[in-house]
Amino acid sequence: MGQLEGRSIVLTGASQGLGALMARVLAAEGANLTLAARSEDKLKAVALSLQPGTRVHTQATDVTSAADRAALLARANAEFGRIDVLINNAAVEELAVFAEQDPAALERILTTNLLAPMQLTRAVLPEMLARGSGHVVNIASLAGRTGMPYGAAYAGSKGGLAEWSISLAAELRDSGVAVSVICPGFVAETGMFSRKGQPAPKSIGASRPEAVSGAVLRVLQTRKVEVVVNPKPVRLLMALKALSPEAALAVGKRLGLLEFLKGIATRPPA
């Protein structure tokens, strides 16, 4: 029997990358899954890769659509009778020179990465609060806690997601409903930097995807509010940013982050 045996979990962004890995890890722990992403075909492929016997349903979902969000939650409730855990993982990643970034891209990033998780959470909370149990897990980013030049919109959306998560966790502290936020740094083998063929600077390092999925299991066990996933210590950098953003930016430049991110953002399309 896994630690999540019989628990109903809704997972967005489940069709590839970290989301697909999370689905496999959650299935191995006995969870009942409702997997959401825009591509039904990719979702079905993930569902077929899960541990035999997993109760899983897929729902093609654009999380920026109110109708799609409502249909997703209705499907999970119809199939499993309740939603025990909501994992907001769907996200848009983009590096760009902010002054040149497409305004439509800004809206897409903020709606997907911040507003959609808020709206999904707002929709599941009344029932969770009524029964006095439940858990919302938000996948943010270290970029949202330290800043990310040439990824300002992305960092802004993930920073909002992290601060909202921490605020909501405090608000719901005595309700029986937990809220957790996971903040990965660079992740190897998947995500934006992997797609661009750019390994993270050695000064910062990159985490294995399994470290992020492991963090999801950890917060579901411990109900810890925030977990940072990075192979090298970054809490000091986060503390330095709180004390002096100028000093933190200087450290980031010395570590090679500024040039690394600028090089990707300004590289001509292939």
PyRosetta script that sets phi, psi and omega in degrees:
from pyrosetta import init, pose_from_sequence

init()
pose = pose_from_sequence("MGQLEGRSIVLTGASQGLGALMARVLAAEGANLTLAARSEDKLKAVALSLQPGTRVHTQATDVTSAADRAALLARANAEFGRIDVLINNAAVEELAVFAEQDPAALERILTTNLLAPMQLTRAVLPEMLARGSGHVVNIASLAGRTGMPYGAAYAGSKGGLAEWSISLAAELRDSGVAVSVICPGFVAETGMFSRKGQPAPKSIGASRPEAVSGAVLRVLQTRKVEVVVNPKPVRLLMALKALSPEAALAVGKRLGLLEFLKGIATRPPA")
pose.set_psi(1, 124.3)
pose.set_omega(1, 178.0)
pose.set_phi(2, -79.2)
pose.set_psi(2, 165.9)
pose.set_omega(2, -177.3)
pose.set_phi(3, -68.6)
pose.set_psi(3, -16.2)
pose.set_omega(3, 180.0)
pose.set_phi(4, -110.7)
pose.set_psi(4, 19.7)
pose.set_omega(4, -175.6)
pose.set_phi(5, -51.6)
pose.set_psi(5, 119.7)
pose.set_omega(5, 174.9)
pose.set_phi(6, 81.4)
pose.set_psi(6, -2.6)
pose.set_omega(6, -179.7)
pose.set_phi(7, -81.7)
pose.set_psi(7, 138.0)
pose.set_omega(7, -178.3)
pose.set_phi(8, -91.3)
pose.set_psi(8, 120.2)
pose.set_omega(8, -175.3)
pose.set_phi(9, -123.9)
pose.set_psi(9, 129.6)
pose.set_omega(9, 171.5)
pose.set_phi(10, -100.2)
pose.set_psi(10, 125.6)
pose.set_omega(10, -178.1)
pose.set_phi(11, -125.0)
pose.set_psi(11, 117.9)
pose.set_omega(11, 176.1)
pose.set_phi(12, -91.8)
pose.set_psi(12, 162.1)
pose.set_omega(12, -177.8)
pose.set_phi(13, 62.1)
pose.set_psi(13, 38.4)
pose.set_omega(13, -169.4)
pose.set_phi(14, -95.3)
pose.set_psi(14, 4.6)
pose.set_omega(14, -170.6)
pose.set_phi(15, -87.3)
pose.set_psi(15, -12.2)
pose.set_omega(15, -177.1)
pose.set_phi(16, -164.0)
pose.set_psi(16, 173.5)
pose.set_omega(16, 173.2)
pose.set_phi(17, 55.5)
pose.set_psi(17, -136.3)
pose.set_omega(17, -178.4)
pose.set_phi(18, -60.7)
pose.set_psi(18, -36.1)
pose.set_omega(18, -179.0)
pose.set_phi(19, -62.5)
pose.set_psi(19, -43.5)
pose.set_omega(19, 178.4)
pose.set_phi(20, -64.0)
pose.set_psi(20, -39.9)
pose.set_omega(20, 177.9)
pose.set_phi(21, -65.5)
pose.set_psi(21, -42.0)
pose.set_omega(21, 176.8)
pose.set_phi(22, -59.2)
pose.set_psi(22, -42.2)
pose.set_omega(22, 179.9)
pose.set_phi(23, -58.6)
pose.set_psi(23, -43.5)
pose.set_omega(23, -179.2)
pose.set_phi(24, -66.9)
pose.set_psi(24, -39.8)
pose.set_omega(24, 179.9)
pose.set_phi(25, -67.1)
pose.set_psi(25, -42.5)
pose.set_omega(25, 179.8)
pose.set_phi(26, -66.4)
pose.set_psi(26, -39.6)
pose.set_omega(26, 178.3)
pose.set_phi(27, -63.3)
pose.set_psi(27, -39.5)
pose.set_omega(27, 179.6)
pose.set_phi(28, -63.3)
pose.set_psi(28, -22.6)
pose.set_omega(28, 178.4)
pose.set_phi(29, -94.2)
pose.set_psi(29, 6.6)
pose.set_omega(29, 172.7)
pose.set_phi(30, 91.6)
pose.set_psi(30, 11.3)
pose.set_omega(30, -178.2)
pose.set_phi(31, -72.7)
pose.set_psi(31, 151.8)
pose.set_omega(31, 168.3)
pose.set_phi(32, -93.0)
pose.set_psi(32, 126.5)
pose.set_omega(32, -167.5)
pose.set_phi(33, -116.8)
pose.set_psi(33, 137.4)
pose.set_omega(33, 164.8)
pose.set_phi(34, -115.6)
pose.set_psi(34, 110.7)
pose.set_omega(34, -173.8)
pose.set_phi(35, -100.1)
pose.set_psi(35, 133.6)
pose.set_omega(35, -176.7)
pose.set_phi(36, -127.9)
pose.set_psi(36, 140.8)
pose.set_omega(36, 171.9)
pose.set_phi(37, -173.2)
pose.set_psi(37, 174.2)
pose.set_omega(37, -177.5)
pose.set_phi(38, -74.4)
pose.set_psi(38, -30.3)
pose.set_omega(38, -175.1)
pose.set_phi(39, -95.7)
pose.set_psi(39, 110.2)
pose.set_omega(39, 178.3)
pose.set_phi(40, -65.3)
pose.set_psi(40, -37.9)
pose.set_omega(40, -179.1)
pose.set_phi(41, -63.2)
pose.set_psi(41, -45.2)
pose.set_omega(41, 179.2)
pose.set_phi(42, -66.1)
pose.set_psi(42, -37.3)
pose.set_omega(42, 177.4)
pose.set_phi(43, -62.3)
pose.set_psi(43, -42.6)
pose.set_omega(43, -179.5)
pose.set_phi(44, -64.5)
pose.set_psi(44, -36.5)
pose.set_omega(44, 177.5)
pose.set_phi(45, -64.8)
pose.set_psi(45, -40.7)
pose.set_omega(45, 176.4)
pose.set_phi(46, -63.3)
pose.set_psi(46, -44.6)
pose.set_omega(46, -179.3)
pose.set_phi(47, -58.7)
pose.set_psi(47, -39.9)
pose.set_omega(47, -179.9)
pose.set_phi(48, -68.4)
pose.set_psi(48, -21.9)
pose.set_omega(48, -178.3)
pose.set_phi(49, -85.9)
pose.set_psi(49, -4.4)
pose.set_omega(49, -175.7)
pose.set_phi(50, -78.4)
pose.set_psi(50, 164.3)
pose.set_omega(50, 179.4)
pose.set_phi(51, -54.6)
pose.set_psi(51, 133.9)
pose.set_omega(51, 178.9)
pose.set_phi(52, -54.2)
pose.set_psi(52, 139.5)
pose.set_omega(52, 179.6)
pose.set_phi(53, 92.4)
pose.set_psi(53, -6.4)
pose.set_omega(53, 179.1)
pose.set_phi(54, -66.4)
pose.set_psi(54, 132.8)
pose.set_omega(54, 172.1)
pose.set_phi(55, -84.1)
pose.set_psi(55, 112.0)
pose.set_omega(55, -174.4)
pose.set_phi(56, -141.6)
pose.set_psi(56, 140.4)
pose.set_omega(56, 173.7)
pose.set_phi(57, -131.4)
pose.set_psi(57, 147.0)
pose.set_omega(57, 179.9)
pose.set_phi(58, -114.6)
pose.set_psi(58, 148.1)
pose.set_omega(58, -179.6)
pose.set_phi(59, -142.6)
pose.set_psi(59, 112.3)
pose.set_omega(59, 175.6)
pose.set_phi(60, -61.7)
pose.set_psi(60, 121.6)
pose.set_omega(60, -171.2)
pose.set_phi(61, -144.4)
pose.set_psi(61, 129.1)
pose.set_omega(61, 165.6)
pose.set_phi(62, -100.2)
pose.set_psi(62, 108.7)
pose.set_omega(62, -172.7)
pose.set_phi(63, -65.9)
pose.set_psi(63, -13.4)
pose.set_omega(63, 176.5)
pose.set_phi(64, -80.6)
pose.set_psi(64, -7.2)
pose.set_omega(64, -179.7)
pose.set_phi(65, -98.0)
pose.set_psi(65, 123.4)
pose.set_omega(65, 179.0)
pose.set_phi(66, -61.4)
pose.set_psi(66, -39.5)
pose.set_omega(66, 179.8)
pose.set_phi(67, -64.7)
pose.set_psi(67, -42.2)
pose.set_omega(67, 179.0)
pose.set_phi(68, -65.5)
pose.set_psi(68, -40.2)
pose.set_omega(68, 178.5)
pose.set_phi(69, -62.0)
pose.set_psi(69, -44.1)
pose.set_omega(69, 179.7)
pose.set_phi(70, -63.2)
pose.set_psi(70, -40.8)
pose.set_omega(70, 179.6)
pose.set_phi(71, -65.5)
pose.set_psi(71, -38.4)
pose.set_omega(71, 178.9)
pose.set_phi(72, -61.1)
pose.set_psi(72, -49.7)
pose.set_omega(72, -177.6)
pose.set_phi(73, -68.6)
pose.set_psi(73, -36.0)
pose.set_omega(73, 176.8)
pose.set_phi(74, -63.3)
pose.set_psi(74, -39.6)
pose.set_omega(74, 179.3)
pose.set_phi(75, -64.1)
pose.set_psi(75, -45.6)
pose.set_omega(75, -179.6)
pose.set_phi(76, -61.7)
pose.set_psi(76, -42.8)
pose.set_omega(76, 179.5)
pose.set_phi(77, -68.0)
pose.set_psi(77, -37.2)
pose.set_omega(77, 179.3)
pose.set_phi(78, -67.3)
pose.set_psi(78, -39.0)
pose.set_omega(78, -176.5)
pose.set_phi(79, -78.5)
pose.set_psi(79, -37.8)
pose.set_omega(79, -171.3)
pose.set_phi(80, -121.5)
pose.set_psi(80, -3.4)
pose.set_omega(80, 174.0)
pose.set_phi(81, 85.1)
pose.set_psi(81, -13.9)
pose.set_omega(81, -179.1)
pose.set_phi(82, -171.0)
pose.set_psi(82, 168.7)
pose.set_omega(82, 173.1)
pose.set_phi(83, -121.8)
pose.set_psi(83, 113.5)
pose.set_omega(83, 179.6)
pose.set_phi(84, -86.7)
pose.set_psi(84, -35.7)
pose.set_omega(84, -175.6)
pose.set_phi(85, -138.4)
pose.set_psi(85, 134.2)
pose.set_omega(85, 171.0)
pose.set_phi(86, -114.8)
pose.set_psi(86, 123.3)
pose.set_omega(86, 177.1)
pose.set_phi(87, -113.0)
pose.set_psi(87, 109.9)
pose.set_omega(87, 179.1)
pose.set_phi(88, -88.3)
pose.set_psi(88, 96.7)
pose.set_omega(88, -175.3)
pose.set_phi(89, -114.4)
pose.set_psi(89, -22.2)
pose.set_omega(89, -177.4)
pose.set_phi(90, -59.0)
pose.set_psi(90, 136.4)
pose.set_omega(90, -177.6)
pose.set_phi(91, -157.9)
pose.set_psi(91, 155.9)
pose.set_omega(91, 171.7)
pose.set_phi(92, -112.1)
pose.set_psi(92, 127.6)
pose.set_omega(92, 178.5)
pose.set_phi(93, -112.3)
pose.set_psi(93, 134.2)
pose.set_omega(93, 177.0)
pose.set_phi(94, -156.8)
pose.set_psi(94, 130.3)
pose.set_omega(94, 171.3)
pose.set_phi(95, -102.4)
pose.set_psi(95, 136.3)
pose.set_omega(95, -178.5)
pose.set_phi(96, -165.9)
pose.set_psi(96, 158.1)
pose.set_omega(96, 168.6)
pose.set_phi(97, -72.3)
pose.set_psi(97, 118.8)
pose.set_omega(97, -168.8)
pose.set_phi(98, -58.4)
pose.set_psi(98, -41.0)
pose.set_omega(98, -178.0)
pose.set_phi(99, -64.8)
pose.set_psi(99, -15.4)
pose.set_omega(99, -179.3)
pose.set_phi(100, -110.6)
pose.set_psi(100, 0.8)
pose.set_omega(100, -173.6)
pose.set_phi(101, -73.9)
pose.set_psi(101, 138.1)
pose.set_omega(101, 179.8)
pose.set_phi(102, -59.9)
pose.set_psi(102, 124.3)
pose.set_omega(102, 178.4)
pose.set_phi(103, -55.1)
pose.set_psi(103, -33.5)
pose.set_omega(103, 177.7)
pose.set_phi(104, -65.4)
pose.set_psi(104, -34.0)
pose.set_omega(104, 177.4)
pose.set_phi(105, -66.7)
pose.set_psi(105, -38.0)
pose.set_omega(105, 178.1)
pose.set_phi(106, -59.8)
pose.set_psi(106, -45.7)
pose.set_omega(106, -179.5)
pose.set_phi(107, -64.7)
pose.set_psi(107, -40.6)
pose.set_omega(107, 180.0)
pose.set_phi(108, -64.3)
pose.set_psi(108, -42.5)
pose.set_omega(108, 179.5)
pose.set_phi(109, -63.1)
pose.set_psi(109, -49.2)
pose.set_omega(109, -176.9)
pose.set_phi(110, -68.3)
pose.set_psi(110, -38.0)
pose.set_omega(110, -179.5)
pose.set_phi(111, -68.7)
pose.set_psi(111, -44.1)
pose.set_omega(111, -178.7)
pose.set_phi(112, -70.1)
pose.set_psi(112, -46.7)
pose.set_omega(112, -169.5)
pose.set_phi(113, -83.6)
pose.set_psi(113, -24.1)
pose.set_omega(113, -174.1)
pose.set_phi(114, -124.8)
pose.set_psi(114, -55.7)
pose.set_omega(114, -175.1)
pose.set_phi(115, -67.4)
pose.set_psi(115, -42.4)
pose.set_omega(115, -179.4)
pose.set_phi(116, -60.7)
pose.set_psi(116, -46.3)
pose.set_omega(116, 175.1)
pose.set_phi(117, -58.9)
pose.set_psi(117, -38.4)
pose.set_omega(117, 177.5)
pose.set_phi(118, -62.6)
pose.set_psi(118, -45.7)
pose.set_omega(118, -177.2)
pose.set_phi(119, -67.8)
pose.set_psi(119, -40.5)
pose.set_omega(119, 176.6)
pose.set_phi(120, -63.1)
pose.set_psi(120, -43.0)
pose.set_omega(120, 179.8)
pose.set_phi(121, -64.8)
pose.set_psi(121, -43.1)
pose.set_omega(121, 178.5)
pose.set_phi(122, -59.2)
pose.set_psi(122, -33.9)
pose.set_omega(122, -178.3)
pose.set_phi(123, -73.9)
pose.set_psi(123, -34.4)
pose.set_omega(123, -177.8)
pose.set_phi(124, -89.1)
pose.set_psi(124, -18.3)
pose.set_omega(124, -172.6)
pose.set_phi(125, -63.0)
pose.set_psi(125, -43.6)
pose.set_omega(125, -176.5)
pose.set_phi(126, -54.2)
pose.set_psi(126, -43.9)
pose.set_omega(126, -179.0)
pose.set_phi(127, -70.2)
pose.set_psi(127, -39.2)
pose.set_omega(127, 176.7)
pose.set_phi(128, -61.4)
pose.set_psi(128, -44.2)
pose.set_omega(128, -179.4)
pose.set_phi(129, -66.4)
pose.set_psi(129, -35.6)
pose.set_omega(129, -179.1)
pose.set_phi(130, -64.2)
pose.set_psi(130, -35.5)
pose.set_omega(130, -179.8)
pose.set_phi(131, -95.5)
pose.set_psi(131, -8.8)
pose.set_omega(131, 176.2)
pose.set_phi(132, 75.7)
pose.set_psi(132, 28.1)
pose.set_omega(132, 177.6)
pose.set_phi(133, -156.7)
pose.set_psi(133, 155.5)
pose.set_omega(133, 179.2)
pose.set_phi(134, 145.9)
pose.set_psi(134, 166.7)
pose.set_omega(134, -177.3)
pose.set_phi(135, -150.8)
pose.set_psi(135, 131.6)
pose.set_omega(135, 173.0)
pose.set_phi(136, -113.0)
pose.set_psi(136, 125.9)
pose.set_omega(136, 179.4)
pose.set_phi(137, -118.6)
pose.set_psi(137, 122.0)
pose.set_omega(137, -179.4)
pose.set_phi(138, -109.8)
pose.set_psi(138, 131.4)
pose.set_omega(138, 178.3)
pose.set_phi(139, -96.1)
pose.set_psi(139, 102.9)
pose.set_omega(139, 179.8)
pose.set_phi(140, -97.9)
pose.set_psi(140, -134.7)
pose.set_omega(140, -178.1)
pose.set_phi(141, -166.0)
pose.set_psi(141, 149.7)
pose.set_omega(141, 172.9)
pose.set_phi(142, -60.5)
pose.set_psi(142, -27.1)
pose.set_omega(142, 176.9)
pose.set_phi(143, -58.5)
pose.set_psi(143, -31.5)
pose.set_omega(143, 179.9)
pose.set_phi(144, -79.1)
pose.set_psi(144, -9.0)
pose.set_omega(144, -179.2)
pose.set_phi(145, -108.2)
pose.set_psi(145, -18.9)
pose.set_omega(145, -177.3)
pose.set_phi(146, -122.4)
pose.set_psi(146, -11.2)
pose.set_omega(146, -173.8)
pose.set_phi(147, 90.8)
pose.set_psi(147, 157.3)
pose.set_omega(147, -176.9)
pose.set_phi(148, -153.1)
pose.set_psi(148, 91.1)
pose.set_omega(148, 176.1)
pose.set_phi(149, -58.3)
pose.set_psi(149, 141.9)
pose.set_omega(149, -176.1)
pose.set_phi(150, 69.0)
pose.set_psi(150, 9.2)
pose.set_omega(150, 170.5)
pose.set_phi(151, -141.2)
pose.set_psi(151, 39.4)
pose.set_omega(151, -171.1)
pose.set_phi(152, -62.4)
pose.set_psi(152, -42.6)
pose.set_omega(152, -179.5)
pose.set_phi(153, -67.0)
pose.set_psi(153, -43.7)
pose.set_omega(153, 178.1)
pose.set_phi(154, -61.7)
pose.set_psi(154, -48.0)
pose.set_omega(154, 179.9)
pose.set_phi(155, -62.6)
pose.set_psi(155, -39.6)
pose.set_omega(155, 178.4)
pose.set_phi(156, -62.1)
pose.set_psi(156, -41.8)
pose.set_omega(156, 179.6)
pose.set_phi(157, -66.8)
pose.set_psi(157, -40.7)
pose.set_omega(157, -178.6)
pose.set_phi(158, -76.1)
pose.set_psi(158, -31.4)
pose.set_omega(158, 173.5)
pose.set_phi(159, -64.5)
pose.set_psi(159, -42.0)
pose.set_omega(159, 175.5)
pose.set_phi(160, -61.8)
pose.set_psi(160, -41.2)
pose.set_omega(160, 179.5)
pose.set_phi(161, -62.8)
pose.set_psi(161, -42.4)
pose.set_omega(161, -179.5)
pose.set_phi(162, -66.2)
pose.set_psi(162, -47.7)
pose.set_omega(162, -177.4)
pose.set_phi(163, -68.3)
pose.set_psi(163, -37.0)
pose.set_omega(163, 175.5)
pose.set_phi(164, -63.3)
pose.set_psi(164, -42.0)
pose.set_omega(164, 179.6)
pose.set_phi(165, -60.1)
pose.set_psi(165, -46.5)
pose.set_omega(165, -178.6)
pose.set_phi(166, -65.5)
pose.set_psi(166, -40.2)
pose.set_omega(166, 178.5)
pose.set_phi(167, -64.0)
pose.set_psi(167, -45.0)
pose.set_omega(167, -178.7)
pose.set_phi(168, -67.9)
pose.set_psi(168, -36.0)
pose.set_omega(168, 177.4)
pose.set_phi(169, -59.5)
pose.set_psi(169, -41.5)
pose.set_omega(169, 178.7)
pose.set_phi(170, -66.8)
pose.set_psi(170, -40.4)
pose.set_omega(170, -179.5)
pose.set_phi(171, -63.4)
pose.set_psi(171, -35.4)
pose.set_omega(171, -175.6)
pose.set_phi(172, -99.2)
pose.set_psi(172, 12.6)
pose.set_omega(172, -171.1)
pose.set_phi(173, -49.3)
pose.set_psi(173, -43.1)
pose.set_omega(173, -175.3)
pose.set_phi(174, -103.3)
pose.set_psi(174, 17.5)
pose.set_omega(174, -174.4)
pose.set_phi(175, -93.8)
pose.set_psi(175, -16.5)
pose.set_omega(175, -172.5)
pose.set_phi(176, 92.6)
pose.set_psi(176, -9.4)
pose.set_omega(176, 178.3)
pose.set_phi(177, -101.8)
pose.set_psi(177, 127.3)
pose.set_omega(177, -178.2)
pose.set_phi(178, -101.6)
pose.set_psi(178, 150.8)
pose.set_omega(178, 172.6)
pose.set_phi(179, -130.5)
pose.set_psi(179, 129.8)
pose.set_omega(179, 179.6)
pose.set_phi(180, -130.4)
pose.set_psi(180, 150.0)
pose.set_omega(180, 174.9)
pose.set_phi(181, -128.8)
pose.set_psi(181, 133.8)
pose.set_omega(181, 178.4)
pose.set_phi(182, -111.1)
pose.set_psi(182, 128.9)
pose.set_omega(182, -175.2)
pose.set_phi(183, -119.3)
pose.set_psi(183, 88.9)
pose.set_omega(183, 176.6)
pose.set_phi(184, -77.4)
pose.set_psi(184, 146.7)
pose.set_omega(184, 167.4)
pose.set_phi(185, -83.9)
pose.set_psi(185, -143.3)
pose.set_omega(185, 175.3)
pose.set_phi(186, -63.3)
pose.set_psi(186, 138.8)
pose.set_omega(186, 179.4)
pose.set_phi(187, -119.8)
pose.set_psi(187, 129.7)
pose.set_omega(187, -179.7)
pose.set_phi(188, -76.4)
pose.set_psi(188, 151.3)
pose.set_omega(188, 167.7)
pose.set_phi(189, 75.0)
pose.set_psi(189, -8.3)
pose.set_omega(189, -180.0)
pose.set_phi(190, -152.1)
pose.set_psi(190, 164.4)
pose.set_omega(190, 177.5)
pose.set_phi(191, 87.9)
pose.set_psi(191, -173.6)
pose.set_omega(191, -171.5)
pose.set_phi(192, -57.5)
pose.set_psi(192, -46.9)
pose.set_omega(192, -174.0)
pose.set_phi(193, -72.9)
pose.set_psi(193, -33.6)
pose.set_omega(193, 175.7)
pose.set_phi(194, -65.1)
pose.set_psi(194, -42.8)
pose.set_omega(194, 179.9)
pose.set_phi(195, -61.8)
pose.set_psi(195, -33.0)
pose.set_omega(195, -179.1)
pose.set_phi(196, -87.0)
pose.set_psi(196, -0.2)
pose.set_omega(196, 177.5)
pose.set_phi(197, 68.8)
pose.set_psi(197, 29.8)
pose.set_omega(197, -177.6)
pose.set_phi(198, -118.2)
pose.set_psi(198, 106.3)
pose.set_omega(198, 175.6)
pose.set_phi(199, -67.8)
pose.set_psi(199, 151.5)
pose.set_omega(199, 179.5)
pose.set_phi(200, -64.7)
pose.set_psi(200, 150.8)
pose.set_omega(200, 175.0)
pose.set_phi(201, -56.6)
pose.set_psi(201, 139.3)
pose.set_omega(201, -178.9)
pose.set_phi(202, -61.5)
pose.set_psi(202, -24.9)
pose.set_omega(202, 179.7)
pose.set_phi(203, -64.7)
pose.set_psi(203, -25.1)
pose.set_omega(203, 179.7)
pose.set_phi(204, -107.5)
pose.set_psi(204, -41.3)
pose.set_omega(204, -180.0)
pose.set_phi(205, 82.4)
pose.set_psi(205, 171.6)
pose.set_omega(205, 179.6)
pose.set_phi(206, -133.9)
pose.set_psi(206, 143.1)
pose.set_omega(206, 178.9)
pose.set_phi(207, -87.9)
pose.set_psi(207, 152.2)
pose.set_omega(207, 170.5)
pose.set_phi(208, -70.7)
pose.set_psi(208, 145.7)
pose.set_omega(208, 176.8)
pose.set_phi(209, -54.5)
pose.set_psi(209, -33.3)
pose.set_omega(209, -179.7)
pose.set_phi(210, -63.0)
pose.set_psi(210, -26.1)
pose.set_omega(210, 177.9)
pose.set_phi(211, -67.4)
pose.set_psi(211, -33.9)
pose.set_omega(211, 179.4)
pose.set_phi(212, -73.5)
pose.set_psi(212, -46.2)
pose.set_omega(212, 178.3)
pose.set_phi(213, -64.6)
pose.set_psi(213, -34.1)
pose.set_omega(213, 175.5)
pose.set_phi(214, -64.2)
pose.set_psi(214, -34.8)
pose.set_omega(214, 177.8)
pose.set_phi(215, -65.8)
pose.set_psi(215, -34.8)
pose.set_omega(215, 176.9)
pose.set_phi(216, -61.2)
pose.set_psi(216, -47.7)
pose.set_omega(216, 177.8)
pose.set_phi(217, -60.9)
pose.set_psi(217, -39.0)
pose.set_omega(217, -177.5)
pose.set_phi(218, -63.7)
pose.set_psi(218, -44.5)
pose.set_omega(218, -178.9)
pose.set_phi(219, -70.4)
pose.set_psi(219, -30.0)
pose.set_omega(219, 176.6)
pose.set_phi(220, -67.5)
pose.set_psi(220, -28.7)
pose.set_omega(220, 176.3)
pose.set_phi(221, -79.8)
pose.set_psi(221, -45.8)
pose.set_omega(221, -169.0)
pose.set_phi(222, -98.1)
pose.set_psi(222, -17.6)
pose.set_omega(222, -175.5)
pose.set_phi(223, 61.1)
pose.set_psi(223, 25.5)
pose.set_omega(223, 176.9)
pose.set_phi(224, -62.4)
pose.set_psi(224, 141.5)
pose.set_omega(224, -174.0)
pose.set_phi(225, -74.3)
pose.set_psi(225, -44.6)
pose.set_omega(225, -177.1)
pose.set_phi(226, -136.5)
pose.set_psi(226, 134.6)
pose.set_omega(226, 174.0)
pose.set_phi(227, -129.0)
pose.set_psi(227, 125.3)
pose.set_omega(227, 174.7)
pose.set_phi(228, -98.1)
pose.set_psi(228, 130.6)
pose.set_omega(228, -178.9)
pose.set_phi(229, -113.2)
pose.set_psi(229, 109.2)
pose.set_omega(229, 178.1)
pose.set_phi(230, -161.1)
pose.set_psi(230, 141.0)
pose.set_omega(230, -175.9)
pose.set_phi(231, -70.9)
pose.set_psi(231, -21.3)
pose.set_omega(231, 179.2)
pose.set_phi(232, -117.9)
pose.set_psi(232, 152.0)
pose.set_omega(232, -176.4)
pose.set_phi(233, -61.2)
pose.set_psi(233, 130.8)
pose.set_omega(233, 178.4)
pose.set_phi(234, -128.6)
pose.set_psi(234, -3.0)
pose.set_omega(234, 179.6)
pose.set_phi(235, -61.2)
pose.set_psi(235, -33.9)
pose.set_omega(235, 178.7)
pose.set_phi(236, -65.5)
pose.set_psi(236, -38.4)
pose.set_omega(236, 177.5)
pose.set_phi(237, -65.7)
pose.set_psi(237, -39.5)
pose.set_omega(237, 177.6)
pose.set_phi(238, -63.5)
pose.set_psi(238, -41.7)
pose.set_omega(238, 178.3)
pose.set_phi(239, -66.3)
pose.set_psi(239, -39.7)
pose.set_omega(239, 179.0)
pose.set_phi(240, -63.4)
pose.set_psi(240, -39.7)
pose.set_omega(240, 178.0)
pose.set_phi(241, -60.5)
pose.set_psi(241, -40.1)
pose.set_omega(241, 178.9)
pose.set_phi(242, -64.5)
pose.set_psi(242, -36.8)
pose.set_omega(242, -179.1)
pose.set_phi(243, -80.1)
pose.set_psi(243, -40.3)
pose.set_omega(243, -175.7)
pose.set_phi(244, -155.7)
pose.set_psi(244, 96.7)
pose.set_omega(244, 177.2)
pose.set_phi(245, -56.4)
pose.set_psi(245, -35.2)
pose.set_omega(245, 179.4)
pose.set_phi(246, -61.6)
pose.set_psi(246, -43.8)
pose.set_omega(246, 179.5)
pose.set_phi(247, -65.9)
pose.set_psi(247, -39.9)
pose.set_omega(247, 179.3)
pose.set_phi(248, -64.8)
pose.set_psi(248, -39.4)
pose.set_omega(248, 177.2)
pose.set_phi(249, -64.2)
pose.set_psi(249, -38.6)
pose.set_omega(249, 178.4)
pose.set_phi(250, -64.0)
pose.set_psi(250, -40.0)
pose.set_omega(250, 177.9)
pose.set_phi(251, -65.1)
pose.set_psi(251, -43.8)
pose.set_omega(251, 178.8)
pose.set_phi(252, -59.8)
pose.set_psi(252, -39.2)
pose.set_omega(252, 177.8)
pose.set_phi(253, -66.1)
pose.set_psi(253, -41.9)
pose.set_omega(253, 179.6)
pose.set_phi(254, -63.7)
pose.set_psi(254, -33.8)
pose.set_omega(254, 179.2)
pose.set_phi(255, -76.5)
pose.set_psi(255, -5.2)
pose.set_omega(255, 177.9)
pose.set_phi(256, 89.2)
pose.set_psi(256, 7.5)
pose.set_omega(256, -176.3)
pose.set_phi(257, -69.3)
pose.set_psi(257, -40.3)
pose.set_omega(257, -176.2)
pose.set_phi(258, -60.5)
pose.set_psi(258, -49.3)
pose.set_omega(258, -178.9)
pose.set_phi(259, -67.8)
pose.set_psi(259, -36.2)
pose.set_omega(259, 178.4)
pose.set_phi(260, -60.5)
pose.set_psi(260, -49.5)
pose.set_omega(260, -177.5)
pose.set_phi(261, -70.6)
pose.set_psi(261, -39.5)
pose.set_omega(261, 178.3)
pose.set_phi(262, -62.4)
pose.set_psi(262, -40.2)
pose.set_omega(262, -179.4)
pose.set_phi(263, -61.3)
pose.set_psi(263, -38.2)
pose.set_omega(263, 179.2)
pose.set_phi(264, -73.6)
pose.set_psi(264, -43.6)
pose.set_omega(264, -175.6)
pose.set_phi(265, -66.1)
pose.set_psi(265, -32.3)
pose.set_omega(265, -175.1)
pose.set_phi(266, -101.7)
pose.set_psi(266, 2.5)
pose.set_omega(266, 179.7)
pose.set_phi(267, -69.8)
pose.set_psi(267, 132.2)
pose.set_omega(267, 178.3)
pose.set_phi(268, -62.0)
pose.set_psi(268, 146.8)
pose.set_omega(268, 178.2)
pose.set_phi(269, -58.0)
pose.set_psi(269, 144.8)
pose.set_omega(269, -179.9)
pose.set_phi(270, -68.6)
pose.dump_pdb("model.pdb")
